Amino acid sequence: MADREFKEKIEVVGAMDHENLVPLRAHYCSGDEKLLVYDFMPMGSLSALLHGNKGAGRSPLDWEVRARIALGAARGLDYLHSQDPLSSHGNVKSSNILLTNSHDARVSDFGLAQLVGSSSTTPNRVTGYRAPEVTDPSRVSQKADVYSFGVVLLELLTGKAPSNSVMNEEGMDLARWVHSVEREDWRRVVFDSELMSLERVDSVEGEMEEMLQLGIESTEQHPDKRPAMVEVVRRIQELRQPGSELVD
């Protein structure tokens, strides 16, 4: 990509301004060398928070925090989608959802898939986030973003990483596995055991079930069956209890 084209695309990314996006502060471009500078996020990524430090002394991530992260990330993606009918993130995954000290979500790497993607790149389905219809990483639709975000919701609820969630049969990814489990077995089979071990989890189990249902709908195989991101945000807000700090 020529320097001029790169700078034009980066200026569009830099103009994105929302409380649930990691702001791009500066960029440098010279030949093959390209550098982007973002704000530092002290709590790291959602992926690291969910799957790192599995040893003794680990503090389980409670439902309030998980739901706050889900809503914040959804709002960030909805903002990106609202900028243009063709605007998309292109690489939604838990490692691209960064966190502040108070566990507020900040979506990162938005717009970069179009800068580094290539039509000759073979889609890496192993990661488990990519929508089944995506064949070119540089051309990702808004409904494909919804699919990827749906996988993040399933990840939040199951505690399982999509990249290594081979269950029941060889090669079954996280979305397919959750779709295969009957609703009456969700509590026993699907929900993260760390989450279920916490006190007061019974009082929010209804919210968890509604969030899981949203994750299932967002990871439907056919794009037209998935909700739009604005609908995802609305439903996450509505499933929260009245007076919750997550509701505006």
LINGIZI-V462616 format. One line per field, one symbol per residue. ss: DSSP state (@ for helix, = for strand, . for the rest). burial: # if it has 16 or more other ideal C-beta (glycine too) atoms within 10 Angstrom, else .. Layout:
BEGIN
ss->???
burial->???
END
This chain:
BEGIN
ss->..@@@@@@@@@@@@......=..=======..======......=@@@@@@...........@@@@@@@@@@@@@@@@@@@@...........@@@===.....===.....@@@@........@@@..............@@@@@@@@@@@@@@@@@...@@@.........@@@@@@@..@@@@@@@@..@@@@....@@@@@@@@@@@@@@@@@@....@@@...@@@@@@@@@@@.........
burial->.........#..##.#.#.###.#..#.#....#.#.#..#...###.###.........###..################.....#############...#############.#.........######.#..#..########################.#.#.....######..#....#...###..#........#..###.##.#######..#..##.#.###.##..##........
END
